[in-house]
Amino acid sequence: MPTMTMTGPFKLPELPYAANSLEPYIDSKIMEIHHDKHHGGYVANLNSAIAGTEAENASIEDICRQVSKYPAVVRNNGGGHYNHAMLWTIMSPEGGGTPHGDLLNFINDSFGFFETFKKQFSEAGMNRFGSGWAWLIVDDSKRLVVCSTSNQDNPLMDVAPVKGFPILGMDVWEHAYYLKYQNRRADYITAFWNLINWDEVNRRLAMVME
């Protein structure tokens, strides 16, 4: 559980599983630091940055969509909160395997084969210089697109080079994997495929396709 006090409109969500339940792919110490310290810090800093402003009454999605009108501290910490709140849900101890249903059909239509998508998504994570994220999004044309963003940016943001609704995101900041994998980002990305909660990705797809 977080060690800091959360005051403000945004709260640190609890993990939907035990911190050690993603082992051996991600160990409990990484999860505790990543969730409690890093995500907790983004929430606390975001609440502090928007205190007394109109953003206190905005959703995190609306803040992201209009992030260019806010200072950098809101962009960085708002993105950090949105991205991580999503990340915890799209990982699961029962994850892995391959997608199914509408999601699999949509991936095959967009990329030809699941393995082609998997390669593109992994490369998006590997090729992101420094810190950032790899994403699978639904763009405004209702197409599936793989992209990446730097730092805590995401494709919802009006400053993103490729915009759309994220249905899958992978954190490639070193704090997501360094304690276990050191500088071996490729090994972490390989492990990440064993954790993806395809039911949640399917649910997010259905949300945007309604």
N, C-alpha and C positions, 0 to 999 in steps of 0.2 A: 504494500500500500504506500501511497505517496507520503513523504515526510513533511511536506510544506502545506500551509493553509491556503485553500482556494477561496478567494473572495471575488465576486463578480459574476457576470452572466454565464461564463463558460466554465465547465467542470471537466476534470480529468475522468474519462470513463474507465470503469474497471475492466481488466482483462476478462474476456469471456471464457477463459480456461486458466488452469494453474500455470504459474511461471515456468515450471519445469516440464510441462507437458509437450513442449515442442522438441524436446531432446530425442535423438542425438543431434538433430540438425541445427537447433539454436538452444544454447544452454540457459539455465535459469538465471545465472548471474547477468548475462547479456540482457535478458528480458526485464529483469528488475531494474537495471540501470537505464535501459532504453525507455521503458514505460514510466517508472517513477521519477527519474531525474530529468531525462531529456524531454519527454512529452509533458511531464508535470511542469517543467520550466517554461515551455512554450505557453501553456495555459495561464500560468501566473503572470508571465510577462505581457501576454495579450490583454488580460483583464486590466493590468496596470496601465497599459498604453491607451486603452479606450475609455478609461474611467472619466465620466463627466462629458462624454461626447455622444453624438448621435449613434455611433457604432455600438453602443451598449444595447441598443434595441434591435440590432440587425442580426440575422442568422450568419453563421460562419460561411455559408455558401454565398450569401449576398456580399459579405465583406470580400471574399475572393473575387467575385465577378466585377467588383468596382475597386479593386485594390490599388489602382493607379492614383486614386484620390487620397490615399492614406500615406502616412510616413512609413519609412522602411521598417521600423520596428513592428508595425502592424502586419506588413507584408510577410516578414520573416516568421513571426510567431503565429500569425493567423494561418499561414500555410503549414507551419509545423503542426498546429493542432488539427487542421482538417486532414492532412496527409496521414498522420499517425492514427487518428480515430478510425480512418478507413482501413489502415494496415492491419490493425488487430483483428478486424472482422474477416479479412480475406485470407488470414492464416488460420489453420486448425490442426489439432492433433490427428484428426481423421482426414486430413487433406491429401493432396497428391493425385496421381492417376491422370486421367484426361477429362476434359469437359464433356458435357452431354447436352442433349435437348437442343433448344434454340441456339444456345451459345455455340455448340459445336458446329451446327449448320452455318451459323453466321461467320465463324472463323474459317470454315472451309470455303465459303463463298468469297470471303475477303482476301484470304491468303493462299488458297489452293489446298493446303494440307495443314493439319495441326503442327506437324514438325517444322514447317516453314515459318509459321507464326512463332513457335517456341524459339527458333534460331534468331529471328528478328528481335524478339523481346529480350533475349539474353544479350544480344549484341548491343542493344540500347543501354542496358545496364553496364556492360563492360566498357563501352566507348564514352560514357559520361565522365569527362575529366573532372577530377576533384569530387565534390559532394553533390548529390542530387538523387533523382528518381527516374525509374523507367515506368512507362504507362501503357496500358491498353485503353483507348478511349472510343467513344462514339462521337463522331464529329457532327456538324450541323446538317450534313447531307445524309446522316444515318449510316455512315460507313464506319467500320472498325479501322482504327489507325494506331500504329505503334509509334511512340515518341518518347522524349525524355526532357526533363527540366533540371535546372541547376538549383542548388541550395534547397530551400523549402518551397519553391514555386510549384504550381500545379496547372494542369490545362484548363481549369475553370477560370483562371485569372485573366483579366483583360490585357495583361502584359505578356501572356504566354505566346511563344512563336507559333505553336500549334494548339488550337483551342478545341475543347470538347468536354464531354462528361466522362470522368474516369470510372472505369469498371474494374480495373486491376492496377495496382501500383506496387512497385518493389523499391524499397529504400536501399540505396547504395552509399549512404554515408558510412564512414568507417565505424561509427559507434554502433551500427546495426550488426556488425560481424567481427570486429577486430580482435576481441578477447579470445575468440575461438579460432578464427581463420587468419589472423594477422593481415598480411598484405595480399592474401590469396582470394581476391574478389571472385574469381572464376569458380572456386570451390563453393563459396557461399551461394552464388547464383545457381549452381547445380543443385545444392541442397534445398534452395527455396522452392523448387518445383515439387518437392515432396510434401509441402505444407499448404499449397493453394487450396482454398475452400471454394471449389467450383460452384457449389450451390449459392454462395453469396455473390459470386461474380455473375451468375445467371440472374439472381434477383436484381442486381444493379442494372443489368441489361434490360430487364423487363420494365424497370422504373423509367428509363429514358425512352423506351420504344412505345410507351403507352400513347 
